[in-house]
Amino acid sequence: MAEIRHYQRFKAYDYSRGAALFITASTDPRRQVFGRVVDGQMVLSALGREADASIKRVFDSADMTLHRHVVMPDHVHLSVYLRPGLENHAAIRLLNRAVGKFKSWVNRCWWQYGGQGALWQQGYHDWICLSREMIGSVQRYIDYNPLKWELRHNRGLLHLVEPLESPLIAPGEYWRGIGALKVLDRTRPVVALRISRTNTEAQLAALLARIAPTTGKYTFISGFISAGERQVLDLLLKSADSQIIKVSPYALPHDYSPPVEWMAAIQDGRLAIIARGNSPEEISRASCLDLNAAIAQMADMAVYYKNGGTI
């Protein structure tokens, strides 16, 4: 078997300590041969089922544990754990052999099904997860990957739209956005929400209790930057009847992808992400105040919650 190139993100890492890895391998040239995404779920082809079975067979062993994986139309993602105790180079060889064995098996199946040439791009990408938070983020990314594909490729909701046209936007202003942009159609009263960092946890809890019964009544617009605003955003994301406009303090690049935790709200038509202008700007107190003023101009009413009261 030819040597498989690997792309280590931390070449000095000591694999003998054990390693939580995020591995990606892609077809060449991104042939969509493993199935298709339907309503946010992966429907595997015969070759996709072979790839899925091979992942489970190859990456669960005495020295390696498979935590998560997903087979997508043209690539696979895996979350695996190399157990500690192996010598550093032996651990890397183990990983290379596992990826090589998996890819070789699927390539043989590809030929049996009538495919021509090499199926895979050369090598693979491996990211070392250095914290529990990163491991959790990787596993959520894997879980949400079919839905992300659905929103980007099947529904076009993750393509940046510019300039935005909306009754919320004043003539001559340049905004861009992504997500469920129909939220901008002003079908509900729009509430601009601003929450001071000075509120206590008890005061924030009281505010959340007040907002919870109103999630289906208003469209909430905010930068959702402060800790209290982020708590409200979490509440709104979990509320099936909410409408949310998240105003980014930064310009949205053309390759922008929302956090995976927001995907379900975009799928349900409840969340739009917008930004003013098309040039990046360092966030500062002045830019935050300017952004808050722009948000307030879009709204039917503005709520500023500070020290347990509304201003």
ROKOLPA-337048 format. One line per field, with one value per atom (N, C-alpha, C, O): x, y, z. Coordinates in pm, whole numbers, padded with zeros to 5 digits. Atoms other than C-alpha are relative to their C-alpha. Layout:
east <- (X_...)
north <- (Y_...)
up <- (Z_...)
% end
This chain:
east <- (00085_00000_00089_00184_-00077_00132_-00014_-00117_00005_00219_-00105_-00115_00104_-00068_00058_00107_-00043_00026_-00101_-00222_00091_-00115_00041_00155_-00021_-00147_-00022_-00134_00012_-00074_-00004_00077_00010_-00183_00099_00139_-00097_00053_00110_00100_-00102_00369_00077_00133_-00077_00527_-00083_-00033_00086_00233_00052_00094_-00044_00325_-00122_-00201_00116_00074_-00001_-00105_-00002_00186_-00089_-00125_00091_-00030_-00145_-00232_00138_-00339_-00040_00018_00039_-00515_-00145_-00188_00135_-00869_00013_00063_-00025_-00876_-00130_-00226_00106_-01111_00059_00148_-00059_-01042_-00100_-00219_00082_-01172_00072_00191_-00050_-01123_-00104_-00224_00091_-01274_00025_00137_-00013_-01341_00065_00069_-00068_-01158_-00067_-00075_00006_-01280_-00135_-00225_00122_-01550_-00121_-00229_00111_-01760_-00102_-00066_00107_-02096_-00054_-00159_00029_-02105_-00051_-00091_00038_-02192_-00148_-00192_00142_-02557_-00041_00029_00051_-02760_-00068_-00108_00066_-02907_-00145_-00173_00144_-03287_-00057_-00052_00061_-03461_00096_00056_-00098_-03142_00054_00124_-00048_-03072_00075_00036_-00080_-02810_-00065_-00090_00051_-02954_00116_00154_-00122_-02662_-00029_-00130_-00001_-02598_00062_00105_-00065_-02467_00146_00196_-00139_-02113_00009_00102_00003_-02202_-00016_00045_00017_-02319_00129_00162_-00130_-01987_00097_00171_-00089_-01800_-00038_00050_00047_-02013_00041_00091_-00036_-01956_00151_00197_-00146_-01583_00052_00145_-00042_-01547_-00020_00070_00028_-01711_00094_00132_-00085_-01495_00146_00214_-00142_-01159_00039_00146_-00042_-01164_-00041_-00022_00022_-01281_00091_00069_-00098_-00989_00052_00004_-00056_-00784_00067_00072_-00075_-00590_-00072_-00019_00070_-00852_-00150_-00205_00143_-01211_-00067_-00023_00079_-01462_-00114_-00199_00105_-01683_-00115_-00231_00102_-01869_00051_00172_-00038_-01871_-00123_-00236_00108_-02077_00057_00167_-00033_-02064_-00086_-00209_00068_-02155_00010_00083_-00004_-02211_00140_00166_-00133_-01846_00114_00228_-00106_-01654_-00049_-00167_00034_-01643_00068_00177_-00056_-01585_-00001_-00095_-00008_-01471_00054_00142_-00057_-01413_00051_-00027_-00061_-01169_00094_00142_-00091_-00958_00108_00079_-00114_-00610_00035_00063_-00025_-00552_00147_00234_-00139_-00237_00078_00020_-00086_00059_00081_00187_-00077_00171_00116_00106_-00111_00508_-00047_-00131_00051_00464_-00012_-00119_00002_00560_-00089_-00148_00089_00373_-00145_-00225_00138_00056_-00032_-00141_00023_00097_-00013_-00098_00010_00159_-00135_-00196_00131_-00154_-00110_-00197_00100_-00359_00010_-00092_-00018_-00210_-00051_-00116_00044_-00274_-00151_-00211_00146_-00635_-00064_-00156_00056_-00707_00028_-00060_-00033_-00525_-00084_-00129_00081_-00712_-00144_-00204_00137_-01047_-00013_-00104_00011_-00981_00022_-00044_-00025_-00841_-00122_-00158_00120_-01146_-00111_-00172_00107_-01391_00035_-00053_-00042_-01185_-00025_-00068_00028_-01210_-00149_-00189_00145_-01587_-00042_-00130_00027_-01592_00026_-00054_-00029_-01427_-00103_-00146_00098_-01666_-00135_-00207_00126_-01959_00015_-00078_-00019_-01810_00071_00082_-00072_-01616_00135_00191_-00127_-01303_00100_00064_-00107_-00972_-00005_-00079_-00007_-00889_-00121_-00159_00119_-01189_00037_-00033_-00029_-01014_00102_00189_-00111_-00813_00115_00093_-00115_-00460_00004_-00020_-00018_-00409_-00131_-00238_00115_-00643_00039_00157_-00026_-00677_-00033_-00138_00027_-00646_00028_00135_-00012_-00705_00003_-00079_-00009_-00599_-00086_-00069_00088_-00864_00067_00090_-00080_-00686_-00083_-00028_00085_-00987_-00131_-00169_00133_-01322_-00096_-00185_00086_-01485_00019_-00078_-00025_-01316_-00056_-00110_00056_-01414_-00152_-00208_00143_-01774_-00039_-00138_00029_-01764_00013_-00069_-00020_-01628_-00116_-00167_00107_-01892_-00133_-00212_00121_-02171_00010_-00089_-00019_-02023_-00032_-00098_00028_-02038_-00150_-00208_00144_-02395_-00082_-00180_00078_-02515_00041_-00019_-00051_-02323_-00104_-00108_00104_-02616_-00097_-00137_00089_-02839_00069_00007_-00075_-02568_00001_-00015_00003_-02551_-00137_-00148_00137_-02930_-00021_-00076_00022_-02930_00084_00039_-00089_-02636_-00031_-00048_00008_-02683_-00143_-00171_00136_-03052_-00094_-00184_00091_-03214_00062_-00009_-00066_-02955_-00004_00019_00014_-03003_00133_00137_-00131_-02631_00085_00207_-00068_-02546_-00024_-00137_00009_-02472_-00079_-00056_00082_-02727_00040_00046_-00038_-02622_-00035_-00023_00048_-02746_-00138_-00215_00131_-03047_-00107_-00083_00116_-03387_-00104_-00147_00092_-03622_-00064_-00001_00061_-03873_00071_00048_-00075_-03641_00119_00168_-00124_-03352_-00033_-00112_00024_-03348_00058_00161_-00053_-03301_00143_00179_-00139_-02938_00095_00217_-00088_-02806_00034_-00049_-00049_-02598_00017_00101_-00007_-02654_00012_-00033_-00006_-02576_-00051_-00049_00057_-02728_00001_00029_00000_-02760_-00103_-00135_00098_-03014_-00141_-00162_00142_-03393_-00037_-00096_00012_-03409_-00146_-00173_00141_-03789_-00041_-00144_00026_-03774_00003_-00058_-00012_-03689_-00124_-00126_00117_-04035_-00096_-00201_00081_-04179_-00142_-00240_00131_-04464_-00046_-00162_00031_-04450_00060_00150_-00070_-04367_00145_00172_-00143_-03989_00048_00029_-00051_-03828_00152_00213_-00146_-03470_00035_-00012_-00032_-03320_00145_00237_-00134_-03022_00002_-00087_-00006_-02916_00136_00240_-00124_-02655_00072_00011_-00083_-02370_-00009_00041_00006_-02447_-00110_-00114_00107_-02752_00055_00152_-00037_-02723_-00065_-00153_00059_-02803_-00148_-00228_00141_-03129_-00080_-00192_00070_-03224_-00014_-00118_00008_-03143_-00103_-00177_00099_-03349_-00141_-00229_00132_-03644_-00034_-00148_00023_-03600_-00035_-00127_00030_-03594_-00142_-00211_00136_-03913_-00104_-00212_00092_-04076_-00003_-00108_-00007_-03956_-00061_-00123_00042_-04044_-00143_-00164_00136_-04423_-00022_-00127_00018_-04365_00075_00075_-00087_-04138_-00075_-00017_00078_-04419_-00071_-00144_00073_-04544_00083_00030_-00088_-04242_00112_00140_-00129_-03939_00106_00102_-00103_-03636_00126_00177_-00121_-03340_00102_00069_-00105_-03010_00135_00144_-00133_-02638_00027_00114_-00016_-02672_00146_00205_-00142_-02327_00024_00110_-00023_-02356_-00045_-00115_00035_-02395_-00151_-00204_00146_-02761_-00064_-00160_00054_-02827_00022_-00063_-00025_-02666_-00095_-00137_00099_-02895_-00136_-00206_00127_-03195_00007_-00090_-00014_-03061_-00017_-00085_00016_-03035_-00147_-00196_00143_-03395_-00076_-00161_00071_-03514_00031_-00058_-00036_-03322_-00076_-00106_00072_-03501_-00151_-00224_00144_-03844_-00048_-00005_00041_-04019_-00078_-00089_00081_-04233_00072_00009_-00074_-03957_00039_00043_-00063_-03827_00116_00100_-00122_-03471_00077_00095_-00094_-03255_00128_00132_-00131_-02893_00083_00116_-00079_-02698_00147_00184_-00141_-02329_00074_00052_-00081_-02086_00110_00175_-00103_-01851_-00064_-00176_00045_-01889_-00005_00077_00012_-02001_00079_00045_-00074_-01745_-00084_-00182_00078_-01869_00003_-00087_-00006_-01758_-00051_-00022_00050_-01933_-00093_-00176_00088_-02096_-00044_00040_00048_-02319_00039_00066_-00025_-02251_-00102_-00218_00088_-02397_-00124_-00229_00114_-02624_-00113_-00226_00101_-02809_-00071_-00170_00048_-02878_-00148_-00221_00140_-03210_-00093_-00198_00084_-03352_-00003_-00106_-00001_-03242_-00089_-00166_00083_-03402_-00148_-00228_00140_-03727_-00048_-00165_00039_-03726_-00010_-00090_00015_-03671_00117_00106_-00121_-03321_00064_00093_-00078_-03156_00120_00109_-00121_-02799_00035_00050_-00026_-02725_00117_00151_-00110_-02437_-00002_-00042_-00001_-02396_00134_00239_-00124_-02142_00069_00020_-00074_-01884_00149_00229_-00140_-01558_00011_-00070_-00016_-01431_00036_00103_-00029_-01412_00023_-00051_-00027_-01259_-00115_-00161_00110_-01532_00053_00159_-00037_-01516_-00129_-00238_00120_-01752_-00075_-00198_00065_-01816_-00075_-00187_00067_-01893_-00121_-00220_00114_-02121_-00118_-00232_00106_-02316_-00062_-00184_00051_-02345_-00087_-00191_00077_-02465_-00134_-00237_00125_-02722_-00097_-00218_00086_-02853_-00062_-00179_00052_-02887_-00107_-00207_00099_-03071_-00129_-00238_00119_-03308_-00082_-00205_00070_-03392_-00082_-00182_00073_-03506_-00125_-00213_00101_-03740_-00122_-00117_00120_-04092_00010_-00050_-00024_-03981_00137_00184_-00133_-03645_-00005_-00060_-00004_-03588_00143_00223_-00131_-03280_-00018_-00077_00020_-03266_00129_00234_-00118_-03031_-00038_-00135_00020_-03008_-00141_-00201_00131_-03332_-00118_-00231_00111_-03539_00013_00120_00001_-03635_00016_-00053_-00024_-03502_-00056_-00047)
north <- (-00119_00000_00124_00134_-00123_00342_00078_00072_-00079_00571_00109_00176_-00104_00802_00126_00122_-00126_01163_00043_00023_-00054_01318_00144_00183_-00142_01681_00031_00060_-00026_01730_00150_00225_-00142_02064_00038_00154_-00026_02031_-00106_-00212_00101_01855_-00038_-00147_00029_01877_-00077_-00109_00068_01702_-00140_-00211_00134_01387_-00094_-00092_00088_01126_-00110_-00173_00102_00890_00039_-00046_-00047_01103_-00038_-00022_00018_00997_00124_00231_-00113_01220_-00014_-00120_-00009_01324_00069_00181_-00048_01376_00022_-00052_-00026_01527_-00026_00047_00046_01352_00023_-00004_-00020_01445_-00059_-00036_00049_01260_00028_00010_-00044_01379_-00074_-00117_00063_01228_00098_00219_-00079_01350_-00024_-00140_-00142_01570_00032_00085_-00019_01588_-00066_-00008_00078_01318_-00028_-00071_00023_01291_-00142_-00162_00141_00912_-00077_-00193_00072_00825_00016_-00038_-00017_00930_00145_00223_-00136_01246_00040_-00046_-00054_01468_00031_00102_-00023_01469_00048_-00022_-00058_01696_-00002_-00031_-00010_01733_-00132_-00136_00132_01360_-00064_-00049_00066_01159_-00131_-00217_00125_00886_-00064_-00016_00059_00654_-00082_-00151_00089_00493_-00134_-00149_00127_00136_00022_-00039_-00030_00276_00074_00051_-00070_00507_-00097_-00079_00101_00207_-00079_-00115_00068_00035_00089_00039_-00092_00345_00006_00005_-00007_00366_-00125_-00115_00125_-00001_-00010_-00060_00008_00028_00090_00052_-00089_00325_-00068_-00067_00066_00132_-00118_-00145_00119_-00173_00037_-00027_-00032_00002_00085_00066_-00100_00283_-00032_00051_00047_00088_-00120_-00227_00105_-00119_00010_00092_-00002_-00190_00134_00175_-00123_00135_00125_00236_-00114_00358_-00016_-00125_00001_00451_00099_00213_-00086_00592_00060_-00013_-00066_00851_00048_00030_-00054_01012_-00017_-00018_-00007_00990_00032_00012_-00022_01094_-00020_00025_00015_00991_00098_00087_-00102_01286_-00036_-00130_00038_01283_-00009_-00097_00001_01362_00003_00030_00003_01335_-00072_-00101_00061_01173_00079_00132_-00060_01319_-00105_-00183_00093_01120_00071_00157_-00040_01195_-00127_-00214_00123_00934_00036_00149_-00019_00890_-00106_-00226_00091_00738_-00014_00085_00021_00583_00022_-00003_-00027_00678_-00129_-00237_00113_00448_-00045_-00106_00034_00397_00097_00215_-00088_00532_00098_00063_-00109_00861_-00040_-00026_00034_00737_-00121_-00132_00115_00410_00045_-00010_-00052_00607_00064_00046_-00064_00810_-00106_-00095_00108_00491_-00070_-00105_00063_00337_00081_00026_-00087_00637_-00005_-00016_00005_00634_-00133_-00135_00131_00259_-00009_-00064_00007_00296_00078_00028_-00080_00577_-00068_-00074_00067_00390_-00124_-00148_00120_00067_00034_-00029_-00043_00245_00047_00004_-00057_00436_-00107_-00105_00106_00129_-00090_-00128_00085_-00081_00068_00006_-00072_00184_00019_00014_-00013_00237_-00129_-00126_00128_-00136_-00017_-00064_00005_-00119_00092_00059_-00095_00184_-00066_-00050_00069_-00024_-00110_-00128_00107_-00313_00054_-00014_-00062_-00075_00072_00139_-00057_00039_00132_00193_-00126_00344_-00011_-00121_-00004_00448_00087_00193_-00081_00571_00003_-00072_-00015_00679_00077_00179_-00066_00773_00118_00220_-00094_00974_00106_00080_-00095_01292_-00061_-00138_00055_01211_00052_00170_-00039_01213_00022_-00019_-00034_01333_00115_00149_-00109_01617_-00048_-00107_00035_01560_00122_00181_-00107_01823_-00061_-00147_00049_01755_00090_00212_-00075_01859_00008_-00094_-00019_02006_00035_00063_-00030_02069_-00073_-00113_00061_01919_00086_00035_-00089_02227_-00023_-00024_00023_02162_-00136_-00149_00131_01794_00011_-00044_-00019_01896_00074_00038_-00075_02148_-00089_-00081_00090_01886_-00099_-00124_00099_01632_00064_00002_-00070_01890_00029_00018_-00026_01983_-00124_-00114_00125_01618_-00029_-00066_00029_01577_00089_00043_-00096_01889_00005_00080_-00014_01831_-00028_00045_00018_01683_00118_00158_-00115_01972_00120_00194_-00109_02220_-00017_00080_00027_02053_00034_00096_-00028_02074_00150_00194_-00143_02446_00068_00164_-00064_02529_-00045_00039_00052_02303_-00020_00001_00030_02213_00120_00136_-00112_02531_00137_00237_-00127_02801_00100_00219_-00093_02949_00043_00134_-00038_02966_00071_00076_-00084_03176_00146_00188_-00141_03539_00078_00067_-00086_03783_00145_00190_-00141_04141_00074_00016_-00067_04406_-00049_-00093_00044_04319_00103_00224_-00086_04457_-00041_-00156_00029_04482_00130_00235_-00120_04725_00047_00159_-00041_04729_00090_00163_-00067_04880_00131_00135_-00133_05251_00007_-00055_-00015_05349_00052_00142_-00042_05382_-00071_-00058_00074_05161_-00136_-00201_00124_04860_-00105_-00090_00111_04540_-00130_-00139_00135_04176_-00098_-00068_00094_03867_-00142_-00172_00144_03493_-00064_-00008_00069_03246_00020_00042_-00012_03270_00147_00203_-00145_03624_00046_00166_-00039_03615_00058_00124_-00059_03708_00153_00221_-00145_04059_00064_00186_-00054_04100_00076_00121_-00074_04264_-00057_00017_00062_04017_00011_-00016_-00020_04088_00132_00183_-00115_04391_-00038_-00146_00026_04418_00069_00189_-00051_04459_-00002_-00107_-00010_04584_-00024_00047_00041_04420_00032_-00008_-00031_04555_-00026_00021_00040_04415_00038_-00003_-00046_04575_-00116_-00212_00100_04370_00014_-00072_-00024_04515_-00081_-00083_00077_04291_-00121_-00183_00120_04017_-00122_-00109_00123_03654_-00006_-00053_00001_03692_00094_00061_-00094_03995_-00055_-00037_00061_03811_-00113_-00128_00109_03512_00057_00000_-00064_03745_00049_00039_-00047_03895_-00116_-00105_00117_03553_-00050_-00089_00042_03463_00092_00047_-00095_03778_-00018_-00003_00013_03715_-00131_-00134_00133_03344_-00004_-00066_00007_03394_00083_00072_-00091_03653_-00043_00030_00037_03458_-00013_00009_00013_03398_00127_00128_-00125_03757_00103_00181_-00102_03964_-00063_-00182_00031_03952_00074_00196_-00060_04012_00026_-00064_-00039_04199_00052_00133_-00039_04244_-00044_-00129_00052_04208_-00126_-00205_00117_03944_-00017_-00124_-00002_04037_-00020_-00099_00011_04076_-00138_-00211_00131_03774_-00017_-00124_00007_03855_-00017_-00094_00014_03895_-00140_-00194_00138_03559_-00099_-00196_00086_03398_00012_-00089_-00017_03547_-00070_-00135_00068_03422_-00151_-00214_00143_03070_-00035_-00136_00023_03096_00005_-00081_-00015_03216_-00114_-00161_00111_02946_-00127_-00209_00120_02682_00013_-00085_-00025_02839_-00017_00056_00034_02691_00110_00108_-00106_03003_00133_00235_-00127_03265_00046_-00033_-00059_03501_00085_00167_-00061_03627_00066_00006_-00066_03881_00024_00110_-00016_03848_00097_00070_-00102_04160_-00019_-00002_00023_04083_00133_00223_-00123_04351_00005_00109_00008_04238_-00023_-00073_00031_04220_-00151_-00224_00142_03879_-00034_00015_00039_03724_-00094_-00151_00083_03533_-00148_-00223_00140_03203_-00016_-00118_00007_03278_-00120_-00149_00112_02978_00019_00028_-00020_03023_-00117_-00227_00111_02818_-00112_-00087_00114_02469_00002_-00048_-00005_02535_00087_00080_-00087_02790_-00063_-00009_00056_02558_-00037_-00013_00044_02420_00121_00111_-00119_02772_00057_00108_-00043_02862_-00093_-00047_00098_02541_00028_00013_-00025_02632_00137_00172_-00131_02979_00105_00198_-00089_03160_00093_00185_-00075_03308_00058_-00014_-00068_03564_00065_00116_-00066_03692_00109_00081_-00111_04035_00082_00077_-00090_04284_00121_00112_-00124_04641_00018_-00006_-00027_04727_-00127_-00238_00115_04503_00007_-00061_-00007_04601_-00030_00018_00033_04459_00123_00215_-00112_04692_-00056_-00143_00043_04643_00042_00157_-00034_04627_00087_00060_-00094_04912_00050_00018_-00055_05093_00090_00087_-00091_05354_-00078_-00043_00077_05092_-00075_-00093_00067_04906_00097_00061_-00100_05225_00033_00051_-00029_05296_-00114_-00092_00115_04943_-00005_-00035_-00001_04967_00104_00081_-00104_05290_-00047_-00021_00051_05123_-00106_-00112_00103_04829_00064_00021_-00066_05061_00064_00066_-00062_05240_-00102_-00066_00104_04909_-00047_-00108_00062_04827_00089_00210_-00072_04923_00050_00150_-00042_04944_-00048_-00152_00034_04939_-00020_00062_00033_04777_-00005_-00082_00003_04850_-00043_00029_00058_04630_00020_-00035_-00032_04762_00001_00064_00007_04683_-00040_00013_00056_04490_00078_00042_-00082_04758_00033_00018_-00037_04874_00151_00228_-00143_05208_00037_00153)
up <- (00000_00000_00000_00077_00005_-00092_00130_00198_-00123_00195_-00013_-00117_-00001_00289_00064_00177_-00059_00341_00106_00091_-00101_00652_00029_00007_-00021_00751_00147_00190_-00142_01117_00026_-00028_-00032_01258_00110_00121_-00108_01558_-00010_00051_00026_01445_00125_00133_-00121_01790_00102_00210_-00097_01959_00028_-00064_-00042_02154_00001_00095_00013_02039_00106_00127_-00104_02317_00118_00199_-00106_02550_-00029_00057_00045_02356_-00080_-00062_00084_02106_-00043_-00090_00056_02024_-00135_-00143_00135_01648_-00078_-00063_00096_01392_-00138_-00182_00126_01061_-00114_-00100_00119_00717_-00120_-00139_00128_00387_-00106_-00082_00104_00060_-00131_-00159_00130_-00281_-00098_-00075_00102_-00591_-00134_-00177_-00040_-00754_00064_-00002_-00080_-00486_-00068_-00080_00056_-00655_00109_00219_-00097_-00479_-00021_-00084_00029_-00475_00123_00110_-00121_-00114_00036_00137_-00028_-00131_-00016_-00081_00010_-00098_00130_00210_-00119_00171_-00035_-00132_00020_00196_00133_00233_-00120_00448_00119_00232_-00107_00647_00050_00151_-00039_00667_-00116_-00232_00103_00480_-00040_00045_00056_00255_-00077_-00184_00055_00177_-00125_-00135_00115_-00159_00042_00156_-00031_-00177_00038_00132_-00034_-00180_00133_00210_-00128_00108_00116_00221_-00107_00312_00021_00134_-00014_00239_00078_00164_-00072_00360_00147_00234_-00137_00674_00078_00190_-00066_00758_00020_00122_-00010_00689_00111_00182_-00109_00925_00134_00219_-00128_01207_00024_00137_-00015_01138_00025_00105_-00003_01098_00120_00177_-00097_01353_00143_00232_-00137_01658_00023_-00034_-00023_01787_00142_00221_-00136_02096_00031_00147_-00023_02047_-00050_-00040_00058_01885_00023_00008_-00023_01968_-00094_-00106_00088_01719_00081_00132_-00076_01888_-00088_-00053_00090_01597_-00143_-00167_00140_01221_-00083_-00039_00095_00924_-00140_-00171_00142_00560_-00077_-00077_00079_00339_-00149_-00184_00142_-00040_-00058_-00140_00062_-00118_00102_00065_-00100_00210_00124_00139_-00128_00551_00111_00093_-00120_00898_00110_00122_-00112_01200_00123_00113_-00129_01566_00066_00104_-00055_01701_00113_00124_-00113_02010_-00003_00003_-00011_02007_00147_00215_-00142_02346_00034_-00050_-00039_02540_00019_00038_-00028_02582_-00119_-00101_00118_02224_-00017_00018_00033_02121_-00108_-00191_00083_01932_-00148_-00208_00142_01584_-00026_-00133_00016_01638_-00005_-00081_00001_01712_-00134_-00187_00131_01392_-00108_-00196_00099_01191_00011_-00090_-00020_01346_-00068_-00136_00062_01235_-00152_-00220_00145_00884_-00057_-00162_00049_00848_00001_-00092_-00009_00964_-00115_-00180_00110_00715_-00133_-00220_00125_00439_-00023_-00136_00013_00507_-00036_-00123_00029_00509_-00144_-00215_00134_00187_-00107_-00211_00098_00007_-00016_-00127_00007_00097_-00079_-00167_00069_-00022_-00147_-00233_00140_-00339_-00076_-00192_00066_-00419_-00026_-00132_00020_-00369_-00114_-00193_00109_-00598_-00136_-00228_00125_-00872_-00028_-00142_00019_-00814_-00048_-00121_00044_-00866_-00134_-00179_00134_-01197_-00004_-00111_-00002_-01087_-00068_-00077_00072_-01275_00076_00128_-00058_-01136_00152_00216_-00145_-00783_00050_-00008_-00056_-00570_00088_00087_-00108_-00298_-00039_-00122_00001_-00280_00079_00172_-00069_-00168_00144_00169_-00139_00207_00073_00028_-00083_00476_00091_00103_-00095_00725_00141_00164_-00140_01099_00088_00083_-00097_01364_00139_00171_-00137_01722_00089_00091_-00091_01975_00136_00201_-00121_02276_00123_00229_-00114_02501_-00015_-00125_00006_02593_-00083_-00151_00078_02440_-00148_-00223_00142_02106_-00043_-00153_00031_02118_-00018_-00112_00010_02183_-00127_-00192_00122_01897_-00124_-00215_00113_01658_-00011_-00120_00005_01754_-00041_-00112_00047_01711_-00149_-00221_00142_01374_-00082_-00186_00070_01268_00001_-00101_-00011_01396_-00093_-00152_00078_01212_-00147_-00224_00136_00888_-00108_-00207_00102_00691_-00008_-00117_00002_00795_-00064_-00140_00063_00698_-00151_-00225_00145_00355_-00056_-00162_00044_00326_-00019_-00120_00006_00400_-00107_-00170_00097_00176_-00142_-00231_00136_-00126_-00049_-00167_00044_-00131_00009_-00073_-00021_-00002_-00026_-00037_00027_-00065_00113_00090_-00111_00281_00061_00143_-00052_00355_-00105_-00095_00099_00050_00036_00060_-00039_00129_-00104_-00224_00086_-00013_00024_00139_-00011_-00085_-00129_-00237_-00122_-00084_00038_-00048_-00047_00127_-00034_-00032_00018_00042_00104_00108_-00109_00338_00047_00043_-00059_00489_00126_00172_-00119_00791_-00034_00051_00039_00594_-00070_-00164_00058_00515_-00141_-00169_00136_00148_00003_00079_00011_00054_00094_00078_-00090_00336_-00060_-00123_00060_00236_00110_00199_-00094_00433_-00079_-00193_00057_00359_00106_00225_-00095_00516_-00048_-00164_00026_00535_00091_00196_-00083_00670_-00051_-00170_00035_00674_-00011_00082_00014_00537_-00009_-00003_-00001_00514_00136_00147_-00132_00885_-00008_00075_00015_00762_-00060_-00080_00069_00603_00091_00045_-00097_00917_00008_-00007_-00019_00967_00145_00176_-00141_01343_00045_-00021_-00057_01556_00033_00085_-00018_01575_00127_00146_-00128_01918_-00003_-00018_-00013_01944_00146_00235_-00136_02251_00032_-00040_-00048_02441_00149_00221_-00141_02780_00056_00003_-00063_03004_00067_00115_-00069_03143_00151_00223_-00144_03487_00069_00192_-00062_03544_00074_00031_-00075_03805_-00064_-00149_00052_03732_00034_-00047_-00040_03925_-00090_-00129_00087_03716_-00141_-00205_00133_03394_-00001_-00098_-00009_03508_-00005_-00070_00002_03569_-00140_-00184_00136_03221_-00093_-00175_00083_03057_00023_-00070_-00033_03240_-00064_-00101_00064_03099_-00151_-00214_00146_02743_-00049_-00155_00045_02726_-00055_-00159_00054_02682_-00126_-00189_00114_02405_-00125_-00224_00112_02171_-00132_-00238_00122_01922_-00040_-00139_00024_01932_-00074_-00154_00056_01828_-00083_-00071_00061_01600_00081_00091_-00084_01822_-00083_-00150_00072_01673_00101_00188_-00096_01856_-00055_-00144_00026_01831_00078_00042_-00088_02104_00039_00023_-00034_02230_00149_00188_-00144_02608_00050_-00020_-00056_02836_00009_-00021_-00009_02896_-00136_-00151_00136_02524_-00054_-00125_00046_02456_00067_00004_-00067_02716_-00069_-00086_00072_02538_-00136_-00177_00128_02206_00016_-00065_-00025_02350_00022_-00030_-00022_02470_-00132_-00157_00126_02128_-00096_-00167_00088_01940_00036_-00052_-00044_02148_-00012_00006_00006_02099_-00145_-00233_00135_01796_-00070_-00193_00060_01741_-00009_-00038_-00005_01762_-00140_-00235_00118_01493_00049_00139_-00052_01534_-00114_-00220_00090_01353_00079_00167_-00065_01465_-00083_-00199_00069_01374_00038_00154_-00027_01341_00013_-00067_-00012_01466_-00105_-00121_00102_01189_-00137_-00146_00135_00812_-00018_00038_00027_00689_-00127_-00234_00121_00452_-00087_-00040_00092_00149_00038_00001_-00044_00305_00143_00207_-00138_00636_00017_-00068_-00035_00801_00145_00234_-00137_01109_00090_00041_-00093_01423_-00021_-00054_00028_01394_00088_00049_-00091_01693_-00055_-00006_00059_01478_-00120_-00169_00126_01184_00006_-00090_-00009_01310_-00011_-00075_00006_01355_-00142_-00185_00140_01001_-00083_-00167_00072_00871_00022_-00071_-00033_01046_-00045_-00024_00049_00890_00108_00096_-00117_01222_00022_00103_-00032_01208_-00125_-00221_00102_00983_00067_00178_-00048_01031_-00101_-00219_00091_00886_00052_00170_-00038_00886_-00091_-00207_00076_00773_-00068_-00009_00072_00507_-00044_-00022_00051_00350_00032_-00031_-00039_00519_00148_00227_-00141_00848_00083_00035_-00091_01145_00139_00185_-00137_01487_00090_00084_-00090_01751_00113_00169_-00106_02002_00064_00016_-00062_02235_-00097_-00104_00095_01968_-00109_-00144_00105_01702_00055_-00015_-00062_01946_00016_-00012_-00016_02023_-00135_-00146_00134_01652_-00051_-00113_00041_01587_00073_00013_-00077_01868_-00054_-00058_00057_01714_-00131_-00158_00127_01374_00023_-00049_-00033_01531_00048_00009_-00053_01716_-00112_-00106_00111_01390_-00080_-00143_00073_01240_00073_00013_-00086_01527_00018_-00002_-00040_01624_00143_00180_-00138_01984_00042_-00003_-00048_02162_00151_00223_-00142_02500_00046_-00007_-00062_02707_00145_00225_-00132_03015_00080_00046_-00081_03284_00147_00188_-00146_03656_00037_00130_-00034_03651_-00050_-00020_00047_03478_-00146_-00205_00140_03133_-00014_00053_00023_03010_-00137_-00178)
% end
